[in-house]
Amino acid sequence: MMRRKSALFLGTLLLLALLLAFAGCSKEEEDTGDECGSLEELGEKVGYSVNTPMYLPGKGYTESYRALEGNVAQIVYQSDEQTITFTMAKQADVDLLGDVSEFTEQFESTCKGFSVPLYGKGGVAYAAQWSENDKTFALRFEVGITPELFDEVIKGV
């Protein structure tokens, strides 16, 4: 009798572990969004015209486009030296950056005529988010850049 209960308990644990593993996979797939082949296709998927940065520091970027949950547009610019993620929502004050606790410094950009917080560490900036014209924009750099250079990127959005 005790052996049967132990086997049942272990079987239940195994089934629970499998269910959790599959639940994790589907959540991960949900977070990646729908890949789009072009900026135009991205705009069609999210239902609005997507802004793009007019200036990016460096050269040789490839672009990939994703429509995320909630009609959020995401463009990833990637080169050998840098990865830049630009995210946009057609709604003001949406949290597009998520957790910024890894950044120990905060700078301020006023290049848009209002305060835009830049998050960074070690004297360089990695991320920014702001709302303008009923839209929210976010930029995240894998390799930090100077706050002044970040201003130039923000100006061009």
C-alpha positions as CSV (number, residue, x, y, z in Angstrom):
1,M,0.0,0.0,0.0
2,M,2.8,2.4,1.0
3,R,4.7,1.6,-2.2
4,R,1.6,2.4,-4.4
5,K,1.2,5.8,-2.6
6,S,4.9,6.6,-3.2
7,A,4.6,5.7,-6.9
8,L,1.4,7.8,-7.2
9,F,3.0,10.7,-5.5
10,L,6.1,10.5,-7.7
11,G,3.9,10.2,-10.8
12,T,2.0,13.3,-9.8
13,L,5.2,15.2,-9.2
14,L,6.5,14.2,-12.7
15,L,3.2,15.2,-14.3
16,L,3.3,18.5,-12.5
17,A,6.9,19.1,-13.6
18,L,5.9,18.4,-17.2
19,L,2.9,20.7,-17.1
20,L,5.1,23.5,-15.7
21,A,7.7,23.0,-18.3
22,F,5.2,23.2,-21.1
23,A,3.5,26.2,-19.5
24,G,6.9,27.9,-19.5
25,C,7.5,27.2,-23.1
26,S,4.2,28.6,-24.2
27,K,4.8,31.8,-22.1
28,E,8.2,32.2,-23.7
29,E,6.7,31.9,-27.2
30,E,4.1,34.4,-26.3
31,D,6.7,36.9,-25.2
32,T,8.6,36.8,-28.6
33,G,5.6,38.1,-30.5
34,D,5.0,37.8,-34.2
35,E,8.0,38.3,-36.5
36,C,7.4,40.6,-39.4
37,G,9.3,40.8,-42.7
38,S,9.2,44.6,-43.1
39,L,8.4,47.8,-41.3
40,E,5.2,48.0,-43.4
41,E,4.1,44.6,-42.3
42,L,4.9,45.5,-38.7
43,G,2.7,48.6,-39.0
44,E,-0.1,46.5,-40.4
45,K,0.2,44.0,-37.6
46,V,0.1,46.6,-34.8
47,G,-2.4,48.9,-36.5
48,Y,-0.5,52.1,-36.8
49,S,2.5,53.7,-38.5
50,V,5.6,52.9,-36.6
51,N,8.3,55.6,-35.9
52,T,11.9,54.7,-36.3
53,P,15.1,56.4,-35.1
54,M,16.5,58.6,-37.8
55,Y,20.0,58.3,-36.4
56,L,21.8,55.3,-34.8
57,P,25.5,55.5,-33.7
58,G,27.7,53.1,-35.7
59,K,27.0,51.3,-39.0
60,G,26.1,48.0,-40.6
61,Y,22.9,47.3,-38.7
62,T,20.5,44.6,-39.7
63,E,16.9,45.1,-38.6
64,S,14.3,42.6,-37.3
65,Y,10.7,43.5,-36.6
66,R,8.2,42.0,-34.1
67,A,4.6,42.8,-33.2
68,L,4.3,42.2,-29.5
69,E,1.3,41.7,-27.3
70,G,-0.9,44.8,-26.9
71,N,-0.1,46.2,-30.4
72,V,3.4,47.0,-29.3
73,A,6.0,47.4,-32.1
74,Q,9.6,46.3,-31.6
75,I,12.6,46.8,-33.9
76,V,15.9,45.3,-33.1
77,Y,19.0,46.9,-34.8
78,Q,22.0,44.6,-34.7
79,S,25.6,45.1,-35.7
80,D,28.9,43.4,-34.8
81,E,29.4,46.1,-32.1
82,Q,25.9,46.9,-30.8
83,T,22.3,45.7,-30.4
84,I,19.7,48.4,-30.1
85,T,16.1,47.6,-29.2
86,F,13.5,50.2,-30.1
87,T,10.0,49.7,-28.8
88,M,6.8,51.7,-29.4
89,A,3.2,51.6,-28.3
90,K,0.3,53.8,-29.5
91,Q,-0.6,54.6,-26.0
92,A,0.9,57.0,-23.5
93,D,2.6,55.9,-20.3
94,V,3.0,52.2,-21.1
95,D,5.9,50.4,-19.3
96,L,8.1,49.2,-22.2
97,L,11.4,49.0,-20.4
98,G,10.4,46.8,-17.5
99,D,12.9,46.3,-14.7
100,V,15.6,49.0,-14.8
101,S,17.1,48.1,-11.3
102,E,20.3,46.9,-13.0
103,F,21.1,50.5,-13.7
104,T,22.7,52.4,-10.9
105,E,22.7,55.9,-12.5
106,Q,20.1,58.1,-14.0
107,F,20.8,61.0,-16.4
108,E,18.4,63.5,-17.9
109,S,17.8,64.3,-21.5
110,T,15.9,67.4,-22.4
111,C,16.4,67.2,-26.2
112,K,12.6,66.8,-26.8
113,G,11.8,69.9,-24.7
114,F,10.8,67.8,-21.7
115,S,12.6,65.5,-19.3
116,V,13.5,62.0,-20.5
117,P,15.2,59.8,-17.9
118,L,18.2,57.9,-19.2
119,Y,19.2,54.8,-17.2
120,G,22.8,53.7,-17.0
121,K,25.9,52.7,-15.1
122,G,29.6,53.5,-15.2
123,G,29.0,57.0,-16.7
124,V,27.1,55.7,-19.8
125,A,23.4,55.3,-20.6
126,Y,21.8,52.1,-21.7
127,A,18.0,52.7,-21.7
128,A,15.4,55.4,-22.0
129,Q,11.6,55.6,-22.1
130,W,9.3,58.6,-22.8
131,S,5.8,59.4,-23.9
132,E,5.0,61.9,-26.6
133,N,1.9,62.6,-28.7
134,D,-0.1,59.8,-27.0
135,K,2.6,57.3,-27.8
136,T,5.3,55.6,-25.7
137,F,8.8,55.0,-26.9
138,A,11.7,53.0,-25.4
139,L,15.3,52.5,-26.4
140,R,17.7,50.0,-25.0
141,F,21.4,49.6,-25.9
142,E,23.4,46.5,-25.2
143,V,26.6,48.5,-25.1
144,G,26.2,51.8,-23.2
145,I,26.7,55.2,-24.9
146,T,27.2,58.7,-23.6
147,P,24.1,60.6,-22.6
148,E,25.0,63.2,-25.2
149,L,24.9,60.5,-28.0
150,F,21.7,59.1,-26.5
151,D,20.2,62.6,-27.0
152,E,21.0,62.5,-30.7
153,V,19.2,59.2,-31.0
154,I,16.1,60.4,-29.1
155,K,15.9,63.6,-31.1
156,G,15.5,61.5,-34.3
157,V,12.5,59.5,-33.1
